[in-house]
Amino acid sequence: MTPPQDATPKLPKYPADIEASMVLPRQRASPASSLADLPYRRSNPSLSKLFESTTSISTSRPNSGAATPTQSTVQGSVFSPGSRLSGSGTPSSLPPGVSDEYRTLIQQAFVPCVAVLADAQTDELIRDKGLEGGLLQLLRPFGESVPGKVTIRDSNGASKSWDDFGVRFIGVDDAYPDLRVDTGGQRTSTSSIRRPRRTGGDVSQIEELVDRHLQYSEFNRQDAVPDYMNKGDAPVPQTDSTSSPFYTLYLRRLLSGLPVVPHETFSHPVAGIIAISSRNPHPIEELRRLYNRQHDGDLRFPQWVENDFLRYYVLIHDEETGDIAKSNQTFDSMKRHFGLHCHLLRLKSQQCIASDDDSVRLPTCEWMSASEELAEIQRRETADDITDPAPYFPDSDISSLRTFIRELVTQSIIPNMERSVATWNEQILSRRRGLSGRFMSLSKRWTPFGSSRTSSSSSSTISSNSNYDSLQGFYRPDAPEAIMRRLADYCFMLRDWKLALSTYDILRTDFQNDKAWRHYAGAAEMAALSALMNPQPLASTPKTRAENIDAWIEAASYSYTDRQRSAAPYYALRTLVLSFELLRLRGPAAADDAARWATRILDTHLVGPAGHALITERISACYAIRTGAGFYKLGSRRRKAALWAVLAAQNWFQQEKAVQAERALDTALALFNTRIEHTPGRGVGLATTVGKLPFDDMQRFVDSLRQHIMGLRLQNQGYTGHDDDDNDDDNENDNNNNDNDNGLDAAARRGSHHVQGAELDLRRSITKSPETEEEMEALDKSPRAKRKSLMVAGEGLGLGGVGPLSPAALAVERREGEAGGRDKVDEGFE
């Protein structure tokens, strides 16, 4: 699979005289060629395929177009986004430079979860086929996209069809990551060797994973020398920052493996699969035993999770050694005992290889957690076999699995969720909307006059009418508030945004009265997302005005980051990232609001260095959609977008990511209405900028930054001049004599020495002529004026910022807690 252009960008093309004799700069050992300095200790085709496939995952799957389009409205208003946000919206209907891929990604992230529990014979059968992890690992990639269109009926009875609907298969032990399930025994023991967690929520691991991908793209580019010497124009800069695969990877891993927590039910199972093999001598008894273990035994979910969900029973028939007549008899007995939610899955037990005629490679799981992908990268680095470890299955098995997934979703899960929504809406939500429900809300807000409470009770004491357990921090699953939260989450997963919004709004008030701040923040977060995901114009519903959406986002982010209210920075980051991405889709009128919430992420230091640079690029993309009106483009934010793009380039340069820095700088120059020109016959050197920037200091800064980025690229590729040792000594002396210089100046001097060394080698190899000597002398006259750092975000805190809620600080705090033997839960990354 060929990686996208952003993942493996090409080197800049320096024009040269074809008739002249060219000599390449001397190449020395570099971080890309020394095993001691490599960011990855081992590189092989299998590892390369993993990096390329992860950064090239497509996020845009076309919807069916069954959603009813909205009526035409005034363009350019945040209250009236027009028909471009309908259920069938396509990138072609969006403003220039805006794509709905992240809206589609959000839809694919919040989907129903299905717990998987299988007997030992089933796991052994799948292990014999070459796949570790049992039935769960086999089903995960197929559940991410259900084959065909899935029709869902909303609360009003209107049906919509979707092409990108999916489910998440989770393990019964995902709520307890430190425990290992033994399906053959009766107990769950602590694992001596920790397996990678399938649950996410750890921002520090996401930062580490994205940085690994960035390093791979930085040091593993193909055909570097031909691109360096080829004659031609520079690559056209991309003004649409949404095409960065690393930001897509960051957002996908942020939404992968949602933790099992009390204040939201997206990760709670809506159904459970209990599977047995035809090899089992007592199939019915084994099904009952597995059910009892999961319902009341050692595999039960935490007490805040509703345990009475749909059970789906599967009999896996071995096509090669099993008796189909006996399996059919067992399957009929299963339907008599457990109902119609049963399936007979026929698989071959023999292992398949890639050279077989009907072999199909097992699809890659796109929604794996950052911990899983980091473990897979490490495993492939240290593996002796460099071949692709992905197993191959017969085409008949793949077809059987796809049929099973579609039948499970369309005939069992979705109808069951629709019935639950209708029942809860009629029995619970409708009462809360009536007059009696409002009186009940008032009774919870005020303490009765006959109460026995004394005046010594604090103001934070919760009324006795509340169902909230403040000591343990959750509602019982049968409490009305917990049922309404499941109702709202079901509506969100079924994409009934209107009913979800109204339910979240009611819950937000109840949670605030009970002082359940984590639950209150979750309801406010999802209320804002439901309003922004709704394809209807915001002006059509008075309750979803922009003031309410801003208030919900503010309340959620504040409650998530306030340590006195049980801080959860991961959820604060999720709230702000999803909110500003959805606001950006609302058009130019919402661009300033989107950029403001994105800036909040940098101000609160919720991300690390890689996330800091990526969010800075997104701020530039938010301002870039404000193109202005009329001939003079009044109201445009192009210069502000260009400034943030320059800041992103500086961030990437400080992290020694020259490829990403050059890409961000090219975006900034395009927004400044300037371009980079390479004129043949001008000698070999740096590109020249055509067009003048608004300020002279900015012009000098951009020119210097571009020169040092080029030097960093040469340094990463291992090119240097003959006077490299002298340059290194001079560089060391400069650093000792200028301790007060900022980071850019120090790195700039290092990069300029490599550029000048490469130019010296090339200059010595070219035929001496008066014109050539004049041009070469001009290259040495680079301005050394004092440069000021433009890093305004996170000033004084280092790259990315290190605040009390930053991933680095929380990771250190967690490690100190583990070293001291304290058994506590890291509230930052639930």
PEJO-V186400 format. One line per field, one symbol per residue. ss: DSSP state (~ for helix, > for strand, _ for the rest). phi: phi as a letter, one per 40 degrees, with the letter a starting at -180 (. if undefined). A space follows every 10 residues. Layout:
BEGIN
ss = ???
phi = ???
END
This chain:
BEGIN
ss = __________ __________ _____>>___ __________ ____~~~~~~ ~~~~~_____ __________ ______>__> _~~~~_____ ~~~_______ ~~~~~~~~~_ __>>>>>>_~ ~~~~~~~~__ ___~~~~~~~ ~~~______> >>>_____>> >>_____>>> >_______>> >______>>> __________ __~~~~~~~~ ~~~~~~~~~_ ___~~~~~~_ __________ ~~~_~~~~~~ ~~~~______ ________>> >>>>>>>___ __~~~~~~~~ ~~~~~_____ _________> >>>>>>>>__ ___~~~~~~~ ~~~~~~~~__ _>>>>>>___ _>______>> >________~ ~~~~~~~~~~ ~~________ _>>>~~~~~~ ~~~~~~~~~~ ~~~~~~~~~~ ~~~~~~~~~~ ~~~_~~~~~~ ~~~~~_____ __________ _______>>_ ___>>____~ ~~~~~~~~~~ ~~~___~~~~ ~~~~~~~~~~ ~~~___~~~~ ~~~~~~~~~~ ~~~____~~~ _~~~_~~~~~ ~~~~~~~~~~ ~_~~~___~~ ~~~~~~~~~~ ~~~~___~~~ ~~~~~~~~~~ ~~~_____~~ ~~~~~~~~~~ ~~~~____>_ ___>___~~~ ~~~~~~~~~~ ~~~~___~~~ ~~~~~~~~~~ ~___>>>___ _______>>> _____~~~~~ ~~~~~~~~~~ ~~~~~~~_>> ___~~~~~~~ ~~~~~~~___ __~~~~~~~~ ~~~~~~~~~~ ~~~~~____~ ~~~~~~~~~~ __________ __________ ______~~~~ ~~~~~~~~~_ __________
phi = .ccccccbcc cccccacccc cbbcccbbcb dcbbccbccb cabadccccc cccccbccbb bcccgccccc ccbccgbccb cgccbccbcb dccccdgbbc cccccccccc bcbbcbbbcc cccccccccg bchgcccccd ccccaccgcb cbbcccgcbb bbcbcabbcb ccbccbccbb cbccbbabbc ccbccccccc gbcccccccc ccccccccbb bcfccdcccc cicccccccc cccccccccc ccccccgdcc bccabccccc abcbbbbccc cbcccccccc cccccbccbc cdccccccbc bbbbbccccc bcbccccccc cccccccbgc cbabbbbccc cbbccccbcb ccccccbccc cccccccccc cccccccccc cbbccccccc cccccccccc bbccdccccc cccccccbcc cccccccccc cccccbcccc cccccccccc cccccccccc ccgacccccd cccccccccc ccccgbcccc cccccccdcc ccccfccccc ccccdccccc cccccccccc bccbcccccc cccccccccc bcccbgcacd cccccccccc cccccchccb cccccccccd ccccfcbccc cccccccccc cccccccgbg ccfcgcbccc cccccccccc cccccgbccc cccccccccc ccgbacbbcc gcgbaccbcc hbccbccccc cccccccccc cccccccgca cccccccccc cccccccbcc cccccccccc cccccccccc ccccccdcad cccccccccc cccbccbbcc cccgcgbgcg gbbcbcdccc cccccccccc gccbccccbc
END
